[in-house]
Amino acid sequence: MRVAVVVRKGILISLDRDVAEMEELCRSADVEIIYEVMQRRSRPDQSYYIGRGRYKDLLTLIAERPVDIMIINGELKPSQHFNLENGLKIECLDRIGVVLDIFTSRAESRESKLQVELARLKYQVPLMREWVHSAKAGEHPGFLGGGEYAVDVYYNMIRRRIAQVEEELQGLARDGVLRREVRRYKGFRTVCLAGYTNAGKSSLMRKVTGEEVVVADRMFSTLGTTTRRVGSTKILLTDTVGFLRGLPHFLVESFRNTLQDVFTADLVVLVVDSSEPLYDVSLKVEAVREILGDKVPGNRLLVALNKSDSDPDRMGDMIMMVQDTLDPMAVLTISALTGDGVEALMRTIDRYFRPPVIVRFTASNGSATATEVSRLYDSFFIESIEYSNVVKVVFRCTSDDLEVIMDRIHSLPGIKDVSSEDDSFIDR
């Protein structure tokens, strides 16, 4: 049964003309912008964000053309939020409030729901303080409705709930650490797809794994993490929540559990939407750099310029910008839609993870050799096997494992032509 989507009618307020990302956020939050109000100011008004004259105009405009919600293209102080909602009598959301509305509607797993709840609660705390200090009895148009006494009770409830959610998330974080340790013990290596929201991470995930994952032309279509095995390899590919520039610290901190999948991955593939203007892409790459910080060094970072088929002539400038900003191990151009460049990307990932030592041997085709080959399949990278009256095997291992493996191989019946050589990934 489909749940009907309720689209709210809204007004967008902005102090500059750069509203494209805010409009996209509103669309993703199911808010239809009926009209926009622009006011050029060097800084927001302390009381109403917009100037007092424009605020009075809004009173008349909203009375003549009613809307359900007012969206601010910026971040409101608690006092500004209170004054706008209390004066205009409609719900008011700033940029972070809209993001949280999207998160709330998209969260599906227990962990993502808790992370969204924690972020929303932390967002509400300063608003609660302002409401407790300033509110008068009466109905409030937003989520703070119910009068001063009800809000005071709600404020105390928020503080208790934050402690409960943080405790439960700590337990889930411990489960995540254990899950990652088990995967590593079993020989799996992890590749995490990261990037700005709506860059095409989920599309690339589906192209590589062939499995159905949520793909939509909207921001934050993926909120939790999705992990899939790449074919029969020992590589696990994880899709994560998209980034957004200007995120406050509390919001990033609330999603600490999810971000651990990025920070602890063996390799991070940063997916970049290269179809946008170079300046916009550079801002988004810089935002990603700030979030990743020094937790993902360049030798664990691979950049995939997605949608490169939209304007191939710009790729040279795009690659130079990315290299200057991030200093990654490599920058590749791909199209998750057409598949162009995806095979080259996977070859680069495969080569990154391939153990550096190549071992070759020939042995009799018998039960002892079959057992050893099975053990090699479980723990190492088999490159080729030829069966006849003998078995010819080529596989890869690390230098640390080489001595033990060689002892086992030399004990096989009919063993001959045993050799090993180092074939390290030079760009690693």
N, C-alpha and C positions, 0 to 999 in steps of 0.2 A: 504494500500500500504506500503510495507516494504522499509525503507530507507537503502541503502547499507552502510555498515560500512567501512570506509576508514582506512586501517591498514598502519601505517607509519613504515618504516624501520629505526632502530636506533642503536646507539652504546652506551654501558653502561660504564661509567667511575667510578671506585671506588678505595678508598684508603685502603680498607680492604676486606676480603673475605666474609663478612656477607652481602650477596646481595639477599637472598631469598625473603625478604619482598619487596625490590625494584623491583625485577623481577615480583612479583605478582602485584605490582602497575602498572608496565608497561603493563602487560597483560590486566589489567582492563581499562587502558587508550588507548587500541588498538594500542600499540606500540610493534612491533616485534623486539626483540633484535637480530641483526645479529651477532655481536661479542662484546666481553667485554674486557676492558683494565684495568688491576689491577696494582696499584703501591703502595707498602708499604711505607708509610710516617708517621712520628710521628705527623705532622701537615700539613695542606694544604699550598701550595705555595701562597704567597701574591698576585701574579699577575695572575696566570693561574690555581690555585687550584692544578693542577698536576705540576710536575717539568718542567723546561724549556726544558730539553732534551726530555722528554716524549711528551711535547707539539709539538716539531719539528717532532717527529715520527708520531704524529697524522696528521699533515699536509700532509705527504706522504701517510699515510694509507687511509685517507678520499678521497684523489685524486685518489687512485687506486681502492678503494671499496666505492663508494659514498653511503651515507645514507641521510635520510630526517631530522634526529634530533639526538642530542646528549643528553643523560641523565646522570646526575651527582648524584651518591649515597651519597648525603650530601646536605648541604645548602650553596649556593654561596653568597659571598659578591657582592654588585652591581658592583664594579670595576672588579672582576673576571668574572662576567657574561658578562660585556661589552667587556673585552679583548678576551674572548673565542669566542663570536659570531662575533666580528669584525674581528678577525684573521682567524677563521676557515670557516667563511661565511656559517654557517648553524645554524638553530635554536637550542638553548641550554636551557634545563629545569633542574632545580634541583629538589630535592624531593618534596618540597612544590609546585613547579610549576606543577609537574605531578599530585599531589593531586587536585589542582585547575582545571586542565584539566578534571579530572574525575568528579568533582563536577559540572562543567559547562555542561557536557553532560548528567548528571543524574537529574538535577534540573527540577521539573515539576510544583510545586505550585508557586504562586506569591511570597510567603514569602521565599521559598527556593531559588528561582531565585535571589531575592534581596540580600539574605545573601551571596550567592556565588559571586554575582557581587561586593558587598562591600569588601569581602575578596580579590578578584582579584585586585580591584582598590588599596587597601592598599598594596598589594604585589608589584604593579607596581610603586608606588610613589618613593621609593628609587632608582629603576632602571631608572626612568625618570630623577631624579636629576643627576645621573651619566652620562646619555646620554646627557643631556643639557650641562654639563660641558665638556664632552670629545668627543662628536661625531663630525665627519666631514661630509660635504655634501655627499650624496650618498645613495644608497639603503641599508637597514639593513635586514638581513635574518630572524629575528624574528618578534614579534608583534610591534617592535619599528621602523619599516621601514618608510622612507620618508624624511630623512635628518634632519638637526639641527632645522630649522625653524618649520617644521611640528611637531617635537617632543616637542618643547617648547610650541606650541599651545595645543598639546595633554596633556601636563603636567598640564596646567591651567584648561583644561576641566575636568581632573580627579578630581582635588580638588573640583570643583563645583559639580560634580556628586556625590562624596562621601557625601557631605552635604545633597543633595537631597535624596539619598538612606537611610541615617541614619534617616532623618525626617519621611520617609514613614514607615520604620521599627518600629519606635517608636509608630506610629499609630497602626500598626498591633500588637505590644506588648500590647497596651491597650486593643485591641479586645481580645487578648488571656487571659488577666487577667479577663475580663468580662465573657468570656466563661467558665473559670475555676470556677468562683464564682457562675455562674448559675448552673453548674453541682453539686457543693457542696450543694447549696441550695435545689436542687431536691433530695439530699440524695445519690448521686453517690460517689464512692470512686475510686481513680485512682491508677493503677499499671503501672509503666513505665519499659519497657525492655531497659536495657543499656548494654554496653559492647564494647569490641574491635571490630573493623570492621571484618566482615565475621565469627563471632563467632556462628551464627545460630539463631539470634534474630527473624528474619522474619519467619524462619521455625517453631520456637516455637509458634509464633503468629498464624500461620495458623493451627498448631496442636490444639491449645487451643480454638480458636474461630471458626474454620471450614470455615473461609472465605478466599477468594483468595487474597493474598498479594504477592508482588514481592519477589520471592525467587530465588537467583542465586549464583553460586559458583564463586563470584568475590567480590572484595572489594568495599564497599560503594554502594551496590545494593539498599539500602534505604538511602535517603538523607533528606527527610522531615520527618514529623511525621504522623503516621497512628493510629487512635483510633477506637477500636471496643468494643462492649459490650460483656461480657462473659455470654452467654446463657441468662437466664431471671434474672440474679442477678443484683445487683446495682454496680457491679464492671466494670470499664472501663479499658481496656488494651491498652497501647500506645507503639508503636514501634518507635524508634528514630534513628538518624544518628549514625554510629559507631565511636568509638574513634580510635586514632592513637597516638603512643608515639612520643614525640619530636615536637608536634604541637606548632608553635609560638603563642604568646599571641594574636596577631591581628586576627589570624584565629579562635581561640576559642571565642574571643570577637565578631567576625562577626556573629557567630551562637548562640549568647546569647538568642535570642527568642526561638530557638529550645531547647536549654539546660534548659530553664525555665520549660519545661515539666518534665525534670528529677528532677530538684531541688525542685519543688513544689509538686511532687507526694506523695501520702500517703505512698506508698511502692515502692521501687526500686528493681527490680529483675536483678541482674548482671549476664549476660550469659557469661560463660567462655568456650572457646574451650579447652577441657582437652585432646585432642588427640595429641597435640604437646608436645615436650620435656619440662620437668619441668622447666628448666631454661628460655626457651622462654615464657612459660606461666607466670612465676613470673615477667618477665619484663613487660608484657602486663597488668597484674593485678596492678603492681606499677604505670603504666601510667594512668590507670583508677582512681586509688586512688588520683593521683595528680590533675586530672581534677575535680573529685567530691569534693575533699577537705573536709572541715567541713560542707558543705551544705547538705550532705547526711550522717547523723550519722549512726552508726552500728545498732541501734534499728529500723531503717527504711530500712535496707539493707538485702536482701535475695540473696544468691549466688546459681546459678544453673550451675553445672559442666556439660556442654553439651558434647555429643559424648563420654560418659563414657563407652559405649559398645566397643570402640576400644581397650582399655587396662584396664580392671577392676582392675587388680592387683596394678596399680599405684595410685588408687584413695585415699588411705590412706595418702600418702605423699602429694598429691595435696590438700586435705582438710586441712591438717596441715599448708601448706604454705599460703593458702587463709585466714585461721583464724588468723594466725600471722600477715598478712599484713593488713587486713581490719577489723577484729573483728566484723563480721556480726552477725545478730541474729540467722542465721542458714546457713548451707551449704548442698545442696542436689545434688545427682547425677541423671542426666536425659539423655535421647536420644530423641531429637526432631524428629529424623528420624523414629525410631521404636516405640516411645511413652513410652518407659520404664521410669518410675519415674515421668512422667508428671502428672499423677493423684495424686501422693503424693505431688507434688509441689502445685497443685491447692487446695488440702486439707489444706496445710499450709497457703496459701494465704487466703482461706475462713475463717480459724480459726482466723487469724490475724485481720480480719475485723468484725468478728461476735461480736455484742454488748455483754457485759459481763453478763447482767441480763436476766435470763430465767423466763418468766411469763407463767403460766398455768391457764386456767379457763374453765368452762363449762357453757353454757347459752342456753336458748330456741332457737329453730330454727325458727326465724322469721325475719321480715324486719329490725328491729333495730339491731339485731346481724349481719345480712348481711351487713348493712351499716358500722358497726364498723370493721368487718373483712376486708372490702374493704379499709378502712382508714389505717388499720394495714399493708396491702399489700403495700400501697403507701409509707409508711414511715419507716417500720421496717422489720426485718428478720423473716418471717414465717417459723417455723421448721416443723410443722405438723398441719393438720386440719382433723377431723373426723365428718362426717355428719350423723345424724339419726333424731330422734325426738328432739335431742339436738345437739349442736355444741361444740366439744371439740377442743380447740385451744392451741398450744404451740408456742410462739414467743419470740424474743429477742429484748431488748431495752437497752438504757444506763440508768445509775442511775439517771441522771438529768431529764430524761423523765418519770421516773417510777411513781411519784406522780400524775401527770396529767392523765396518762393512767389509773391508778388504779381508779381514780374518775369516768372516763367514763365507765370502765368495771363494777364497782359496781352498776351503774345505769341501766344495761341491765336487761331485764325480765328473770326470772328463773335463775339468776346467782348463781353459787355455785362452790365449789372446787377451789377457787382463791388462788394462791400461787406464790411466787417469790423467786429466789435464785441467788446468784452471782456465775458465772462460768468463771472468767477471764482467759485469755490466759497467763499462768504462764511465758512463755518465751518471752513475749512481750517486 
